[in-house]
Amino acid sequence: MYLFEAAGVLLTRVPKWSGLKAWGMRLAKRNGLRKAKVAVARKLAVILHRMWIDGTEFNWSKKERPYRGENSGPSKDDRGELDTKTRN
């Protein structure tokens, strides 16, 4: 319920743009505002869950990437190849 309200506020009231808002607005244009609110609410839930598990902070832009710890799954090294570390 509250995530649905937060999604509605993000899409209609917040003047600052983010990747999440841009994605939601494209979805709203294509499928309608109600379905976009549900989709953005779900995506907010996923983001909040990852922030809770990883202990990371929300970034408005994609430019700054949060620190990836050892147990955060595969990541690309400097050559662009996947790291093969296993999770503990």
C-alpha positions as CSV (number, residue, x, y, z in Angstrom):
1,M,0.0,0.0,0.0
2,Y,2.7,2.5,1.0
3,L,5.0,1.5,-1.8
4,F,2.1,2.1,-4.3
5,E,1.6,5.6,-2.8
6,A,5.4,6.3,-2.9
7,A,5.4,5.3,-6.6
8,G,2.5,7.6,-7.3
9,V,4.3,10.5,-5.6
10,L,7.5,9.7,-7.4
11,L,5.8,9.7,-10.8
12,T,3.6,12.7,-10.3
13,R,4.9,15.0,-7.6
14,V,8.7,14.7,-7.4
15,P,10.4,17.2,-9.7
16,K,13.8,15.6,-9.6
17,W,14.4,13.0,-12.4
18,S,16.0,9.6,-11.8
19,G,16.4,6.5,-13.8
20,L,13.5,5.0,-11.9
21,K,11.2,7.9,-12.6
22,A,12.1,8.0,-16.3
23,W,11.4,4.2,-16.6
24,G,8.1,4.7,-14.8
25,M,7.1,7.6,-17.0
26,R,7.9,5.6,-20.2
27,L,5.8,2.7,-18.8
28,A,2.9,5.1,-17.9
29,K,2.9,6.5,-21.4
30,R,2.7,3.0,-22.9
31,N,0.5,1.1,-20.4
32,G,-1.2,3.7,-18.2
33,L,-0.4,5.4,-14.9
34,R,-2.0,2.8,-12.7
35,K,0.0,-0.1,-14.1
36,A,3.1,2.1,-14.0
37,K,2.6,2.8,-10.3
38,V,2.3,-0.9,-9.5
39,A,5.5,-1.7,-11.5
40,V,7.4,1.2,-9.9
41,A,6.2,0.1,-6.5
42,R,7.5,-3.4,-7.1
43,K,10.8,-2.0,-8.3
44,L,11.0,0.2,-5.2
45,A,10.5,-3.0,-3.1
46,V,13.4,-4.7,-4.9
47,I,15.7,-1.7,-4.5
48,L,14.8,-1.4,-0.8
49,H,15.4,-5.1,-0.2
50,R,18.8,-4.9,-1.9
51,M,19.7,-1.8,0.1
52,W,18.7,-3.6,3.3
53,I,20.7,-6.8,2.5
54,D,23.8,-5.0,1.2
55,G,23.7,-2.0,3.5
56,T,24.1,0.4,0.5
57,E,22.7,3.8,0.0
58,F,20.4,4.9,-2.8
59,N,22.0,6.8,-5.7
60,W,19.9,9.1,-7.8
61,S,22.1,8.5,-10.9
62,K,23.7,5.5,-12.4
63,K,27.1,7.3,-12.5
64,E,28.1,6.5,-9.0
65,R,28.2,2.8,-8.3
66,P,28.2,1.6,-4.6
67,Y,31.0,-0.5,-3.3
68,R,30.5,-4.2,-4.1
69,G,31.7,-6.4,-1.2
70,E,33.2,-9.8,-1.6
71,N,29.9,-11.6,-1.2
72,S,27.8,-9.5,-3.6
73,G,28.0,-11.9,-6.6
74,P,29.9,-11.8,-9.9
75,S,31.3,-8.5,-11.1
76,K,33.4,-7.4,-14.0
77,D,37.1,-6.9,-13.5
78,D,39.2,-4.2,-15.4
79,R,39.3,-6.3,-18.6
80,G,35.5,-6.6,-18.6
81,E,35.5,-10.3,-17.8
82,L,33.3,-11.9,-15.1
83,D,34.9,-12.6,-11.8
84,T,34.5,-16.2,-10.8
85,K,34.5,-15.8,-7.0
86,T,31.9,-18.0,-5.3
87,R,29.7,-16.8,-2.5
88,N,30.4,-17.9,1.0
